Amino acid sequence: MRTVFIENVRPELDAGRYPVKREVGDRFEVSADILKEGHDVLAAVVRYREKDDSNSGGDWQETPMRFVDNDRWSGSFELTANTRYLYTVIAWADAFLSWRNEFQKKLEAGQNIKLELEEGRLLIVDAASRAASPFRQQITLILDQFADAEHELRVELLLSERVQRLMQQAPDRSLATTYDRELEVTVDRVRARYAAWYEMVPRSQGAVPGKSATFADCIARLPEIRSLGFDVVYLTPIHPIGRTHRKGPNNTLHAGPDDAGSFYAIGNEEGGHKAIHAELGTLDDFRNFAGEARKLEMEIALDIAIQCSPDHPYIKEHPEWFSYRPDGTIKHAENPPKKYQDIVNVNFSGEHREALWREWRDVFLFWIEQGVKIFRVDNPHTKPVQFWEWLIADVQHAHPDVIFLAEAFTRPKLLQALAKAGFTQSYTYFTWRNFKQELTEYLTELTQTEVREYLRPNFFVSTPDILPGFLQTGGRPAHQIRLVLAATLSSVYGIYNSFELCENAAVPNSEEFLHSEKYEYKVWDWNRLGNIKDYITAINRIRAENPALHEFDNLRFYPADDDNILFYGKADRDYDNLIFIAVNLDPFEPHQAVLEFPLFEMGIKRDRTFQVEELLSGKKHLWRGARHSVDLDPQVNPAEIYRISLWAYKDYAEPCF
C-alpha cells in the first residue's frame, strides 16, 4: 500500500489542463507537499522529459527534491530546449535513512543496538540486489568490510557518509507514490519574454503623398528603427484589400476611387491571406525585407486577422465557411453599435469545421515558410478558444520557436483563457491603467499571482485602434511617461509608429486617431519637431544593458510618499544588477517625493554607503540610508532610473533573495 501523499504541486495550472510557460535557460522549480504518517524519513524526486519522444527518446530524467519546511519539498532542473516538457513528482519512504535516523537516536541513548545493526545490514543486502554496476560492487565491498569488522567499526561503517551515498543510488521504490498526473511546461525562446516591438504600417513608410509605400521604402526605415533599440518589427496586414464597402478617410462609408481602404478588410480578386498587396510589392520583395531585418538582428512579426472582405476568394471557393442572414445576404462583422461593412467573419461551426481550421493553420505555416516566426493575432477572442489551443499546439509541434501574441482586449477571464490555451504573449489592460493604485494592483496581479505562470504581458503604449486619453491630453510628457512605464514594468513592450513623434490628434470624444492611417495613405516626417526619438533610444539602451529589466515577475513596488510618483525596482537572478525606477504619473505638474529603498532586500546595512547612478542623466551619487528625495518635472525629467552598485563597498549583508 502506498502511504506517501503528494499534494499541492506547483506550478500546476487548472489541475494540469494547461501548461505553464518558461523560457530557454530558466531553472524550473517544482514544489509539493509530501507527507506520510509516522516518523519515516522521506525522499522525493522531480521526474521530467521532453514531451516529443522523437527528441528525447522517451527517457525520463530525475532531479532530487529537498525538504523546505512544513512538509513542503522543492526541486529544480534546467530548461535547455525550446520545446515542451512533461514533469511530475515521485516520493517514497526511505527505509535506510529511516533506519539510520532511529539507529542514531538509540545509539545516543545507550540502548542495545545488536538487532538494529543486523537490520541495517539486511537493508544493504537488499540494496545490492537492486543496484546497477558499478554501485553493486561497491555495496558488496561494504558488506565484506562489515563481516570482517568489530562492533564499533560496524557502527561507524553503517553510519558513514560513504554508505549513505551508495544507498541513495539504489533506493527501494517498490512502494513509491507517483503524483497522479503528468504536468507540462512550454519552454519558449527568450524573445518571448524580452523584446521591444515597433509596429509599422508598411504603406505609410514612404514619402509620396496619396501613394502607398513599398517594401523597399520599409527597408530604408529599418536602420533607424534598429538604432532606436527595437528588435521586432511588427507589420499590420500586408494583403490585398477588398473593394466592396471600402472605407474612406476617418472610417467614412464611401471611399473614392483612389482611397486606400482598411488593411483589415482582407482579400480581393488578387488573393487573400497568402497574398501581398500589389502596391507593397511581391513575395520576393517581402522576403528581401525580412532578410534585411535579419541582417540588423531584428525579427518580423506579422499581423494575422482571421476575417475577410466581401471580395475574398474564400467566399466564392468556400461559401459554407461564412454566415448568412435570413434574406440570403452574407453577414457582415458587427460590434453593436459599431458596424464593419467592409468585413465578414468566418463561421467556425458546422460540418466544414475541420477543413476551415486546417486552412487557417496553413495560413500561419505559409508565412513561417517565408521566414516569419512571430505573429500578432487580431481579435482572437472572437474565435473559439479550442481552435487556438489546437492551432498553436499543432504549429509549435513542428516549429517550437514560433511566438503568438494575442490582441485580446476583452473580458479578463477570456483574455486569460486564451493565454492558457497557448498564446505566448497577451495584450493587457495596461493601456488604460494610469494612476498609482491601479498600476500597483494590476502589476501585482500579473507578477505575483498564478497569472504569471501562463500570461506574458506585452505592454503596448498605443495601437492603430487605441489612442488613450492620457496621450491625447498629456502631450510629449505623457508619451515619455507611458514609454518608461511600458518598457520597465514589463520586459516586453511595443510602440505604434508615430508614437515617437508624439502624434495625438484624435477624433473628438473617442480613442480613434484623427486621419488614421488605417483608412488612408500617410507620409510622416520622422524628424518632426518635438519627437522623443532620443528618449526612446536611451530607454531601450538602458533595457539592453541591464539584465534585471529582461525579466518580468521580478517586479516589486516600494514606498514613495506622493501618490503621483510610482516607485518600483527589479533585480536579476544573482542580485548583481539592481534597478529602481521613479516615475511622475502626472504629465502636467512637477512632484517631489521621498523614496524608500529596500535596504534589507538589497543586502545593505543601514549605516553603509552605496553608489547610485541615474542612468538617464549619467549623474552619480553616494547615498546612505533608505530614504532619499526626488524631484520629477514632466517637462524636464518625468522619470529617473537608478542603478545601485554594491561592489565598491564590501561591508554589507548578503542579499535576502
N, C-alpha and C positions, 0 to 999 in steps of 0.2 A: 504494500500500500504506500502510495506517495503522499507524504505528510508535510512536505515543504510547500508553502503558499507563496505565489508570486502575484503581486497586485500593484496597481498604480504605476505602471510602466510609463516612463516619459523619455522622449516625446512619443506621444500616440495621439493621432487625430481621429476623432469620431470612431473610437473602437477599432482603429486600423482601416477604416473605409477609405481614407485618402492618405497619400504620402505627405511627409513633411519635406521641407526644402533646405538645402545647404549648397555650398559651392566647393569646387575642387580645392584641395589643400586644407579644408577645415578639419579640425579634430572633433569628431562626432561623439558626444557624451550621451550615454543611456543610463537611466537610473530606475530603480524599482524598490518597492517594499518587499523584503524577503524574510519570511518568518516561519518558525516551527515551534511546537510545544516543547517544553523541557529545556535542557541546557546544552544540547548538541551544538558543536561548532559547525557553522555553515560555510559553504563555498559556492561561488557563482561565476558564470562567465557570460559575456555577450557573444552570441554566435552571429556571424554575418557572412554575406557573399554578394557578388554582383547578381542582379536578377536575371540577366541574359546569360543562360547557360553556355551559349556559344563563345562568350568571352571568358567565363570563369571556369568552365569545365564542371560546374555544379558543385565544386568543393567549398565546404564551409570552413571559415576560419574562426578562431576564438581569441578573445582577449579577457583577462581576468577582471572581475569586479572587486571593489574594495568596500569594506564597511565604512559608512559615513557616521550615522548616528540614528538612534530610534528606529532600528530595523531597516534603515534606508541604505541601499547599496548603489555604487556607481562604477561604470567602466567606460572606456572610450577607445575609438580606433580612428585611423586616418582615412579620409575620403580622397583617394588618389586618382579616381577615374571619373570622367564626365559621363555618368550613366545612372542607373537606378540600383540601389542596394536593398536587400532584404536583411532584417535583423530580428533577433528575439533574445530571450534570456533563459538560461538553464541554471538551476540551483539544486544543491543536494546537501545532505548532512555528511560531513567529512568524518568518517569513522576514526581515522588515525589522529586527526587533530583533536577530536573529542576525547579519545583515549589519552592523548598527551596532556590535555588540559586537566583531566581528572587525576592522572598519574602524578603530575607535579604537585597538586594540592595534597594528595595522600602522602607523598614523599616529604613535603614540608611539615606535615602533621605528625611524622614519625610512625606512620602505620606500616603494617606488614604489606609489602608490595610484590611478594613472590608470584602470586597468581596474575597480578597486573602486568608483570614482566612477560609472562607467558602469553597473555592476551595481545600484548604489543608485538611479540614475535610472530604470532599467528596472523596478525594483520599484515606484516611484512611478507610472510609466505604467500598470503593471498594476493598481495600486490605483484609479487614476482610472476605469478601465473598470468597477470593481465599485461604486464609491461612489455613494451617493444624494445628490441635491441637498439642501442647498447645499454638502456636502463636496466634490462633484466639481468645482465651480467653484473652490473654494479650492485643491484639489490641482492643478488645471490652472494656476492662477496661480503656484504653486510651480514647476512645470515651466518656465513662461515666464521666471521670475526666474533659474532655473538656466541656461537657454540664454543669457541675456544677461550672466551673471556670469563674473568671472575665477576662476582655480583656487581661490584661498584663500577667496573668498566662496562658491564652490560647496561646499567642505568645511564651512564654517560653517553654510550653509543646511541641508545634509542632516543635520547633527548637532544642529540646533536642536530645542528642546522643541516648538515650533510644528509642525514636520514630524512629530515623533513622535506628538503628539496626533492629528493628522489621519490618520496611517496606522493608528492604533488604531480609527478609525471605519470602516475598510474592510479588515479582515484577510482574508487568504487562508485560508479554512477548507475548501478542497477536499479536504484530507487529514486533517481533524479527526476525532478519536475521540469518540464519544458513549458514555458508560457504558451497559452492556448492559441496564440495567433502569431503569424509572421508579419512584421510591420515593414514599412517601406520608406525610404528616403530618396528623393530625387536630387541628384548632385549635378548642378548646372555649372557652366564655366563662370569665372569670376566676373565677366562682363554683365552677368545677370544681377550682380549686387552693386557693382561700382561702374558708373558710366555718366557721361554728360551728353545729352541729346540736343541736337539742333534741328528743329522742324523747318523744312524747306518746302515752299510751294514752287515746284520746278518752273512753271510757266511765268513766274514773277521774278526770275533771276536775270532778266535781260535789260536792255537799255532803249528799246524802241517802243514808244507809247502805242497802245492799241494792238500790239502784236505779241504772240507767245514767245517766250524764251525757248531755247533748245537745250539738249543735254550738253552741248559744247559750252553754252553760257553757264550752265550749272558747274561744269568742270572748272571754269575760270574762277568761280567763287570758292572752291574748296580750300585753297591755301589760306585765305583769310579766316574761314570758319575754323580750320585747324589751329591757326595762330591764336584764336580766341580761347582755345583749350577744349574744344568739343571733339569727342571721339566716335560719336554715332550721328550720322546724317539721316534724318527721317523724312521720307518723301510722302507727301499727300498723294492720292491716287493719280496714276500716270496713264490711265486707259482712255480709249475713245469715249467721247461724251455724247449722250443722246440729244436728239433734236426736238422730239415731241415734248411739248410743255417746257421747253428750255427756259431757265430762269434768267432774267435780266439783272442789271446792276441793282444792288441793295435788295435782292430777293424779290424783285418785281415779277409779275406773272407773264409778262410779254417781252420776249427778247427780240432785239433787232437782228438783222442778218449777219452782222459782224460781232455779235456778243458772244462771250466765251462760254457761258453756261457753268453750272456747278460741276466740279470734278467728282462729286459723289453721285451724279446721275450717270452711271457707268454703262457703256455699250451702245454701239450703233452698227451699221452695216459693215464697218471696217473691222469689227471684232468686239470681244468682251474683256473678261478679266485676265486673259492670257495675251492680250494685245497692248500695244503702246499707241498713244495719241500721235497721229502723224506729225502734228506741229512740233512735238518734242523731239522726234527722230525715230530711229529704228531700234530693233532689239540689239543690234550690234552697237549702236550708239549708247544704249543703256549699259551694256557690258563694258564698254570703254569707260563710261562714267564710274562704274563700280570698281574697275581696275585702277583708275586714278585715285580713287578714295583709298584703296588698299595701300597704294604707294605712300600715302600720307598717314598710314596706320589708323585709318578710320573705317568704320563699317557702315553699310547701308541698311536702314530699316525701311520696310515698305508697308504702306497702309493698305490693308485688305478690308473692303467694305462689302459684305455679303448682301447686296441689293442691286437692282438693275434699273436702267432707264426703260421706258416702254419700247425702245428700239433695240434692246439687247438681243443678240442671236438666240439666246436660250428660250426666249418667248415663242419663237417660231419652231424651234427644234424640240422643245420640251414644254408645251403649254400646261402639262399636268403638274409642273413644278410651281405653279402660281395659283393665286386665289382669284375668284371672280364674284362679282356682285349679282343679285337676282336678275338684272337686265342683261347679263352676259358680258358686261364690260369688265376689264381687268381691274382689280382692286389696288388703288394707289396707297402709298405709305401715309400714315397719319399719326400724330401725337396730339389729339384734340387739346386746344383749338387749332394747333398747327396742322397744316396740310403740306405734303411734299408731292406736288402734282407731277414732278419730273422723275419720281422714283416709284418702283413697285417692289414689294417684299416677296421673299421666297416662302413657299408653304412647305414646312419641314415634316408635315404629317402625310399619311396616305400610303398607298401601295408603292409609290415611286421612291419612298424614303431611301432605300439602300443605294440606288443609282445617284440620287441627289447628293447624299452625304459623300459618296466616293468622288463625285465630280468636284465638290468644293475642296476635298482633301487634295485632289490632283492639282487644283489651282496653286495651293501652297507648294506642292512638290515641283511644279513648273518653275516657280521663281527661285526655289532652292537650287535647281539646276543652273539658274543664271547667276548664282553666287550670293543670293540673299540668305542670311541666316537669322535675321531679326524681323519680326512682323508686329506692327501695331494693328490691332483688330478693332474696327469701328462697331460700336453698339453691340457687343457680344451678348448683352443681357436681353436682347430681343430674339435670341435664338436659344434652342434647348440646351440646358447645361449638359445633358447627356451627350449631345452632339460634340461639344467641345472636349469633354472628357475622352471620348473615343478618338477624335481627330488628333488632339495634341499627343496622346499616348502613341498613336499609330505613326505619326510623323517623327516623334522623338525616338521611337524604337530604331528607326534607320538613321536618324540624324539627331543624336542627343545634344548637339551643340546649338540647336535652333532655340531661339528665345521668342516667347509670345507675350506681348503687352496688351492687357485688356483695357480698352477705353469704356469703362463701365461706370458712368455717372448715374447710379441707380440706388435702390434701397440697400442699406448696409448689409443685410444678410444675403441678398442676391449677389452683391459685389464680392462678399467673402466666399460664397458658394462657387463662383467662377474661379477664384484663386485656388480653392481646394481642388477643383476639377482639373487643374493643371496649368493655368496661366502663370507664366514665370514672373510677371510684374503686373501691377494694377495702378490705374489712375485712382486717386483718392479724393477726399473732401478737403484736402489742404488748400485748394484754390479759394475756398470760402472761409478759411479759419484765419482770422486777422489779429486777434487780441490774446493777451497773455493767458488767461484762464482756459480759453477754448483750445489754444495751441498746446498748452501743457497737458490738458486732459486727453486730447486726441493723440498726441505723440506718445504719451504714456501707454495708452491702449495699444498702439501699433508696435511699441518696442518691448513692453513688459508683461503682456498677456499672451494667451495661446495664439493670438493672431500672428505674432511674429514667426511662428513655426511654418506658416504657409503663405503669407501675403508679403510680397516685397513692394513697397510703395515707390512709384515713380512720380516725383513732385514736379508737375508742370506749372509754370507760373501763369500761363495763359494758353489758349488754344485758338484755332480759327473760329471756333464756336463760342468761346467764352472770353470776354473782356471784363474782368471783375470790377465792381465799383471802386474798390480801393485803388486800382491802377488808373481808372478814369479820372478820379479827383485828386490823387496824390502826386501826379506828375513824376518828374525824374526821381525824387527821393523815394517815392513808393516803389518804383521799379528796382532801385538799389536794395531796398529793404526786403522785398519779396525774393530777389535773387539770392541774397545772403541766406535767408531762411531756407529756401528750397535746396540750395547747394550744400548747406552744412547740417541741417536737420536730417535730411535723407542722404544716402550715399549714391542714389540715382535720381537725377533731375533733368528737366529739359526746358528750353525756351522755344517760342514760336517766332520765326523770322519777323523782324521789325520790332521785337521787344527791345533789342539793343539800341533802337532809335527812339525808344520811349513812346511809340505810337499808341495813342489812347483816345482817338476820336471815335465816339460811339453813337449808334442810333439812339435817339432820346428815349429814356425810360426802358432801356434794355441792356443786356450784356453782349450785344452784337457790335462788331466793328462797323463803323460807317465806311461806305465804299469798300466793303470787304472783298478781298481777293478770291473768296470762294465763288464769286459771280462775275469777276472781270479781270482783265489783264492789268498787271500792276508793274510800275517801274519805280524802284526805290533808289534814293540817294543814300548809299550805305555809309557815307561820311557826314550825314546831316548834322548840323549844329545841335548840341545838346545830347549827343549819343553817349552811351555808357560802355562803349567797347573796351576801353582801358580798365574799367572797373570789373567787367566780366572776365577779362584776361587775368587780372590779379586774383580774383576769387578762384578761378579754375587752376591757376598755378599753385595757390595755397592748398587746394584739394589734392593736387597731384603729389605735392611734396610731403604731405602729412598722412601717414597710414591710418591714423585714428579716424580720419574723415572718409576712409574707404569702407567703413563698417556702418551698420545702421542701428542694431539693437544695443550698442554700447552707449547710446544717448542717455544723459542724465540731466535733470534740471536742478538749479541751485538758486538760493535766495538773492533777490535784488529788491530794494525797498521802494521802488517806484513801479506802479502797475503798467507803465508804458515801456518798461525795459525788461526784455526777456534775457535770462542768463542761463547758459547751459554748457555742457562740456562733453568731450569724448576722449577715450584713451585707447591705445592699441592693446593687443593681447599681452605683450610683455611689459606694458606700462612704461615704455621708452618714449612714447610720443603722447604728450598731454596737451590738448587743445581746449580752450574755453572761448566762448563767443558771447558778446553782449550786443543786443540789437535794440535800437529805438523803434518801437512799433508805431509811432506817431509820425507821419510824413510832414507835419506842419510845424511842430514846435520842438525846441530843444528840451531835453530832460536829463536830470542828474540822478544817479542812484549810487548807493553803497552796495557793492557786490560782495558776497561771502563765498570765498573759495573753500573747498572741502579738504582742508589740510590733512586730515586723517586718511582720507582716500588717496590723496596724493603722496602719502608717505613722508610728510614734512612735519617736524616738530614745531610747535608754536613760536619758539624763540629762535628759529633758524631762518636765515635769509635764502631766498630763491630768486632766480633770474627770470624775467618776463620779457618776451619780445612781442611787440604788437606788429602783426605780420602785414597789415595794410600800409602802415606808415614806416615801418622799419625801426621805430623807436624801441629802446631797451631800458629796462628798469630793474632795480634791485628792491624787492619787496620783502616785508616781514609781517607775519600775522595773516589772519584770514580775511579781514575786511579792508576793501580798497574802493575808492570812489571813481566814478567815470562820468564824463560829460559827453553826451551824444547829440550833436546838432544835425538834423536830417539834411541840411544844405551843405554840410562840410564832412561829417563823419557819422553817417547813420548807424554804423556798426564798428566794433573793434574785435579783432581776433587775436587771442593771446596764446603763445606757445611757451610752456614752462620748461625750464632747463634745471635739472637737478644734479647733473654730472659734476658741476664745478663746486658743489657744496655737499661733501660726502657725509656729513654728520646728520643723517636723517633716518627715520624708521623705515622699515620695509613697507612697500605698498600693501594695503589690506586686500586688494584683489587685482 
